[in-house]
Structures are given as C-alpha cells and as structure tokens.
C-alpha cells in the first residue's frame, strides 16, 4: 500500500468523490466512503486517505523488433537499468532503485542507498517541492523521514530535478499479474496489459510554474519507452482536476472507466477545448442507491405514520370540505 499522503490534500468534501467512492474508484479496494482526509471513517475505510485511481491510455505503434514485446523475462531485466528519454528539447534520465523485495532487509537497504546518494534532496528539497499552500490555511507538506522507506520499497525508477530543484518522480512498472497481485494493483480491463504506476509526483518551489505538467509528459514518454498500455496513478481529491485536464480518467479496481461526465464542463479558448471538473456540483447518480437496511425502513415507516396523523388531524379541524374554487 502507498503511504498516507493525505497531509497534502486540501479539504474537498464533494459529491463527486462520494460518487467515486461508491463506484469502487478508491485505490484501497475496501473503501466505500469519502470523508474529510483527517476524519476517521465509521466502520469502512475512507477512500480520501489512499486516493482515487485515474488512468490515461497511451497510443503508440508496436514494433516487431521491440525488446519488450511478449518477453516477460526481458521486461523484468529492464528494471535496474538507467533509462534516458527526451521531452521536447530536454533530456531526462531515470535512475533505477534495483530489484524490489518484500523482506525488511531489502526495504532498509533500498531506503539507505537512496538516502545516502541523495541526502541533500531528502532533507531540503523533498519537503519543499511537496509543499502545498491552500488559500487561508497554513502550508502543509510531507517529510522524507515519514514516507521514504515505504516509497523506496516499491519504486523501480526515480527522477530528481537536481539542476532546478523543481520536482521529482517515483514510478513502478507492472508487467505481469503476479506483480500486480503482490502489490494489490488492478489486473483487468484497461490494466490487463503492462502499465506504469506513478507512486509519487511533486512539483513546487521557485520557478516551478508549469513543471507539474512537464513531469507528467516525462512519465508518459517513459511509459511509451517501456511500451506500456497506459499510466495509472492515485490522486487526492484536490489534485484530480489537474490530472483530468491532462486526459486522465477515473477508473475502478476492476479496470473499468467510471463515467464522471456529469461533473465535467468544457471550456473553449483560442479553438482549444479544456475539460474542467466541477468539484462542488451534485451531478446525476449513475449507480444504484445505497443498500437500505432495517433502520432505514423503520425511519421511513415512522415518518409516514407521523405524516398520516398530521393529515387526519388537519382534515378533522376543517369545518367543511374544500371545493376546487376555494383552493
């Protein structure tokens, strides 16, 4: 499971996310409710803690001489190697963290090796690029010491903007069902094939305007390099609109798309369309209502009984029946 990054979330108690929670769109397959990120769930796990799944399909031409096509062994061996890609005129190199493992020793070694190689980043830059400053509220961030060991335990590659100190990326490749099952990740529908998972992306600090979009272009180019079917990520409620504008759509753990079109508006400017999420609208329910229990039925029966008594009392108090002309 991902570490709890809910400290980065800005409160958005909206109908959209209640709809997503009931549509099984939470990363945690057990969650059924959307509550405030800092609020305890009553019985069920709160979907706002682990976030909501979003997926973007990558369109690309498969090649016959690909090193990855149909060769699971080669796909595994690709992990642990440096990968260079180009986005526009900028070159980016992803560094490997090496083969992952579930043992405590393996997790500790990966954490220690990463921290030793990037000590200044973990102490100074990491909390700065992950800081959020919602209007009217104190700035919040996450600290490396809180989440570093868990994050490095499943990361395959990472990229740190050491030149500009504007952001970082941590990603994981899911190439077969065994690995997907090990990490409780989706393995059907859109996620039946190989896909890249964004474990953490942050952009912030000075001169970071637009850098978040650049990092998403970077991860999509990496996905194409690895011939993935698409990019999967888990978004907190306040970041969903950003990802939606980049073409990511809500999905459930069964690999199906969740239709959130009732919360989407289209803005057209200079001949270009921009899709925006309405985070506070009611939308229109597209799923069955919540299953009723005995308490619901008893409350309804009590209400109807009170309503009938009130109506009978009102009729008895009338001296004569009302005619249509008197109404």
C-alpha positions as CSV (number, residue, x, y, z in Angstrom):
1,X,0.0,0.0,0.0
2,X,1.1,3.6,-0.6
3,X,2.0,5.7,2.4
4,X,-0.7,8.1,3.6
5,X,-0.1,11.4,1.7
6,X,-3.3,12.9,2.9
7,X,-1.5,15.8,4.6
8,X,-1.1,17.2,1.1
9,X,-4.8,17.2,0.5
10,X,-7.0,20.3,0.6
11,X,-10.4,19.6,2.0
12,X,-12.9,19.0,-0.8
13,X,-15.9,17.3,0.7
14,X,-17.7,17.0,-2.6
15,X,-20.5,14.9,-4.2
16,X,-18.1,13.9,-7.0
17,X,-15.9,11.9,-4.6
18,X,-18.8,10.4,-2.8
19,X,-19.9,9.1,-6.2
20,X,-16.4,7.8,-7.0
21,X,-16.2,6.0,-3.6
22,X,-19.5,4.3,-4.1
23,X,-18.4,3.4,-7.6
24,X,-15.3,1.5,-6.2
25,X,-12.9,4.1,-7.6
26,X,-10.7,4.2,-4.5
27,X,-7.2,2.8,-4.6
28,X,-8.0,0.8,-1.5
29,X,-10.4,-1.8,-2.7
30,X,-12.1,-2.0,0.7
31,X,-13.1,1.7,0.9
32,X,-16.7,2.8,0.4
33,X,-16.8,6.3,1.7
34,X,-15.4,9.7,1.0
35,X,-14.8,11.7,4.2
36,X,-12.5,14.5,5.1
37,X,-8.9,13.4,4.8
38,X,-8.4,13.9,8.5
39,X,-11.7,12.3,9.7
40,X,-12.0,8.8,10.9
41,X,-14.3,6.5,8.9
42,X,-17.2,4.9,10.6
43,X,-16.5,1.2,10.0
44,X,-15.4,1.3,6.4
45,X,-12.0,2.6,5.1
46,X,-12.0,6.2,4.0
47,X,-11.2,6.5,0.2
48,X,-9.8,10.0,0.8
49,X,-6.8,8.6,2.5
50,X,-5.3,6.5,-0.3
51,X,-6.9,8.5,-3.1
52,X,-8.7,7.7,-6.3
53,X,-7.5,5.8,-9.3
54,X,-7.0,7.6,-12.6
55,X,-5.7,6.1,-15.9
56,X,-4.5,7.5,-19.2
57,X,-4.2,5.2,-22.2
58,X,-1.1,5.6,-24.3
59,X,-1.5,5.4,-28.0
60,X,1.6,4.1,-29.8
61,X,2.7,1.9,-32.6
62,X,4.0,-1.5,-31.5
63,X,7.2,-2.7,-33.3
64,X,8.2,-6.2,-34.2
65,X,11.8,-5.7,-33.1
66,X,10.8,-4.4,-29.7
67,X,12.9,-5.7,-26.8
68,X,9.9,-5.9,-24.6
69,X,7.2,-7.4,-26.8
70,X,5.9,-10.7,-25.4
71,X,9.1,-11.3,-23.3
72,X,8.4,-11.3,-19.6
73,X,12.0,-12.1,-18.7
74,X,13.3,-9.2,-20.7
75,X,10.7,-6.9,-19.1
76,X,12.0,-7.9,-15.6
77,X,15.6,-7.5,-16.7
78,X,14.8,-3.9,-17.9
79,X,14.3,-3.0,-14.2
80,X,17.6,-2.0,-12.7
81,X,18.9,-0.1,-15.7
82,X,19.2,3.6,-16.4
83,X,16.6,5.0,-18.9
84,X,17.1,8.1,-20.9
85,X,14.2,9.9,-22.7
86,X,13.7,13.2,-24.4
87,X,10.7,15.6,-23.9
88,X,10.9,18.4,-26.4
89,X,14.5,19.7,-26.2
90,X,15.1,18.5,-22.7
91,X,16.8,15.2,-21.8
92,X,15.8,13.3,-18.7
93,X,17.5,10.3,-17.1
94,X,15.6,7.9,-14.8
95,X,17.7,6.2,-12.2
96,X,16.9,2.7,-11.0
97,X,16.5,1.6,-7.5
98,X,17.2,-2.0,-8.3
99,X,15.1,-5.2,-7.8
100,X,12.4,-4.7,-5.1
101,X,11.6,-7.3,-2.4
102,X,9.3,-7.8,0.5
103,X,11.9,-8.6,3.1
104,X,12.7,-6.0,5.8
105,X,16.4,-6.1,5.0
106,X,15.7,-5.3,1.3
107,X,13.4,-2.4,2.2
108,X,16.0,-1.0,4.6
109,X,18.8,-1.3,2.1
110,X,16.9,0.4,-0.7
111,X,16.0,3.3,1.7
112,X,19.5,3.6,3.0
113,X,21.1,3.6,-0.5
114,X,18.7,6.2,-1.9
115,X,19.2,8.4,1.1
116,X,23.0,8.2,1.0
117,X,23.0,9.1,-2.7
118,X,20.5,11.9,-2.3
119,X,21.0,13.2,1.2
120,X,20.6,16.9,0.4
121,X,17.4,16.2,-1.6
122,X,15.8,14.2,1.1
123,X,16.5,16.8,3.8
124,X,15.9,20.1,1.9
125,X,14.3,19.7,-1.5
126,X,11.8,16.9,-0.9
127,X,9.6,18.8,1.6
128,X,9.8,22.0,-0.5
129,X,8.6,20.5,-3.8
130,X,5.8,18.6,-2.0
131,X,4.5,21.6,-0.1
132,X,1.0,22.9,-0.7
133,X,-0.3,26.3,0.4
134,X,-4.1,26.4,0.2
135,X,-5.7,29.9,0.5
136,X,-6.3,31.0,4.0
137,X,-4.6,27.9,5.5
138,X,-1.1,27.2,6.7
139,X,1.3,25.4,4.2
140,X,1.4,21.6,4.5
141,X,4.0,19.1,3.3
142,X,5.3,15.6,3.8
143,X,8.7,14.7,5.2
144,X,11.1,12.2,3.8
145,X,11.6,10.5,7.2
146,X,7.8,9.8,7.4
147,X,7.4,8.1,4.0
148,X,10.9,7.5,2.5
149,X,11.3,3.8,3.4
150,X,7.9,2.8,2.2
151,X,8.2,4.8,-1.0
152,X,11.6,3.4,-1.9
153,X,10.5,-0.2,-1.1
154,X,8.4,-0.4,-4.4
155,X,9.9,2.3,-6.6
156,X,11.6,1.0,-9.8
157,X,12.9,4.3,-11.2
158,X,13.0,7.9,-10.0
159,X,13.9,11.3,-11.4
160,X,15.0,14.3,-9.4
161,X,15.4,17.7,-10.9
162,X,18.7,18.4,-9.3
163,X,19.5,21.3,-11.6
164,X,16.4,23.3,-10.9
165,X,15.1,21.7,-7.7
166,X,11.5,22.0,-9.0
167,X,10.2,18.5,-8.6
168,X,10.6,14.7,-8.6
169,X,9.0,11.5,-9.9
170,X,8.9,7.9,-8.4
171,X,7.4,5.2,-10.7
172,X,6.8,1.5,-10.7
173,X,6.3,-0.9,-13.7
174,X,3.6,-3.6,-13.6
175,X,4.4,-6.1,-16.3
176,X,2.5,-9.3,-15.2
177,X,-0.3,-10.5,-13.0
178,X,2.0,-11.9,-10.3
179,X,3.5,-8.5,-9.6
180,X,0.1,-6.8,-9.8
181,X,-1.3,-9.2,-7.2
182,X,1.7,-8.8,-5.0
183,X,1.0,-5.1,-4.6
184,X,-2.8,-5.4,-4.8
185,X,-2.9,-3.5,-8.1
186,X,-5.6,-3.7,-10.9
187,X,-5.0,-6.5,-13.4
188,X,-8.2,-6.4,-15.6
189,X,-9.8,-4.1,-18.1
190,X,-7.5,-1.2,-19.1
191,X,-4.9,-2.5,-16.6
192,X,-4.8,-6.0,-18.0
193,X,-1.6,-5.2,-20.0
194,X,1.6,-3.7,-18.9
195,X,1.3,-0.2,-17.3
196,X,3.4,2.3,-15.4
197,X,2.2,3.5,-11.9
198,X,3.1,6.9,-10.6
199,X,4.0,6.3,-7.0
200,X,4.7,10.0,-6.3
201,X,5.0,13.2,-8.3
202,X,5.6,16.6,-6.8
203,X,6.4,20.0,-8.3
204,X,6.9,23.2,-6.4
205,X,9.3,25.8,-5.1
206,X,10.8,28.7,-7.1
207,X,10.5,28.7,-10.9
208,X,8.2,25.6,-10.8
209,X,5.3,27.1,-12.7
210,X,4.2,24.5,-15.3
211,X,6.7,21.9,-14.1
212,X,4.0,19.6,-12.9
213,X,2.7,19.3,-16.5
214,X,6.2,18.7,-17.7
215,X,6.7,15.9,-15.2
216,X,3.5,14.2,-16.5
217,X,4.8,14.5,-20.0
218,X,8.0,12.9,-18.8
219,X,6.3,9.9,-17.2
220,X,4.1,9.4,-20.3
221,X,7.3,9.3,-22.5
222,X,8.8,6.8,-20.1
223,X,5.6,4.7,-20.4
224,X,5.9,4.7,-24.2
225,X,9.6,3.8,-24.0
226,X,8.6,0.8,-21.9
227,X,5.7,0.1,-24.3
228,X,3.1,0.3,-21.6
229,X,-0.6,0.4,-22.3
230,X,-1.0,3.4,-20.1
231,X,-0.3,5.4,-16.9
232,X,-2.0,4.7,-13.6
233,X,-2.0,7.0,-10.6
234,X,-3.8,7.6,-7.4
235,X,-4.9,11.2,-6.9
236,X,-6.0,13.0,-3.8
237,X,-9.3,14.9,-4.2
238,X,-7.7,18.4,-4.6
239,X,-5.4,17.1,-7.5
240,X,-8.0,15.3,-9.5
241,X,-8.9,18.4,-11.7
242,X,-5.3,18.8,-12.8
243,X,-5.0,15.2,-13.9
244,X,-8.4,15.2,-15.6
245,X,-7.3,18.3,-17.7
246,X,-4.3,16.2,-18.9
247,X,-6.5,13.4,-20.2
248,X,-6.6,11.1,-17.1
249,X,-9.9,9.4,-16.3
250,X,-11.3,7.8,-13.2
251,X,-11.3,4.0,-13.1
252,X,-12.2,1.3,-10.7
253,X,-10.0,-1.6,-9.5
254,X,-11.7,-3.9,-11.9
255,X,-10.2,-1.9,-14.7
256,X,-13.3,-0.1,-15.9
257,X,-13.8,3.6,-16.6
258,X,-16.1,5.5,-14.2
259,X,-18.4,7.9,-16.0
260,X,-17.9,11.3,-14.3
261,X,-19.2,13.3,-17.2
262,X,-21.9,14.9,-15.1
263,X,-19.2,16.7,-13.1
264,X,-17.3,17.9,-16.3
265,X,-17.6,21.2,-18.1
266,X,-15.9,22.2,-21.3
267,X,-14.1,25.5,-21.7
268,X,-13.1,26.6,-25.2
269,X,-10.4,29.2,-25.8
270,X,-8.5,30.0,-29.0
271,X,-10.0,27.0,-30.7
272,X,-8.8,24.6,-27.9
273,X,-11.1,22.7,-25.6
274,X,-10.3,22.3,-22.0
275,X,-12.1,19.8,-19.7
276,X,-12.7,21.0,-16.2
277,X,-14.0,19.1,-13.2
278,X,-16.8,20.6,-11.1
279,X,-15.7,19.7,-7.6
280,X,-18.8,21.0,-5.8
281,X,-21.7,20.1,-8.1
282,X,-24.3,17.4,-7.4
283,X,-24.1,15.6,-10.7
284,X,-26.5,12.9,-11.5
285,X,-26.4,9.5,-9.8
286,X,-25.4,6.7,-12.2
287,X,-25.2,3.9,-9.7
288,X,-27.8,2.1,-7.6
289,X,-28.7,3.8,-4.4
290,X,-27.0,2.7,-1.2
291,X,-28.5,-0.6,0.1
292,X,-31.2,0.1,2.6
293,X,-31.2,-1.6,6.0
294,X,-33.8,-2.2,8.7
295,X,-33.1,1.2,10.3
296,X,-33.9,3.0,7.0
297,X,-37.2,1.2,6.7
298,X,-38.1,1.9,10.4
299,X,-37.3,5.6,9.9
300,X,-39.5,5.7,6.7
301,X,-42.4,3.9,8.4
302,X,-42.2,6.3,11.4
303,X,-42.2,9.4,9.0
304,X,-45.2,8.1,7.0
305,X,-47.1,7.4,10.2
306,X,-46.5,10.9,11.5
307,X,-47.5,12.4,8.1
308,X,-50.8,10.5,8.1
309,X,-51.7,11.5,11.7
310,X,-51.0,15.1,10.8
311,X,-53.1,14.9,7.7
312,X,-56.0,13.3,9.6
313,X,-55.8,16.0,12.3
314,X,-55.9,18.7,9.7
315,X,-59.0,17.2,7.9
316,X,-60.9,16.9,11.2
317,X,-60.2,20.5,12.1
318,X,-61.9,21.7,8.9
319,X,-65.5,22.8,9.3
320,X,-66.3,21.9,5.8
321,X,-64.6,20.2,2.8
322,X,-62.7,22.5,0.5
323,X,-64.0,22.9,-3.1
324,X,-61.8,23.3,-6.1
325,X,-62.8,27.0,-6.3
326,X,-61.6,27.6,-2.7
327,X,-58.2,26.1,-3.2
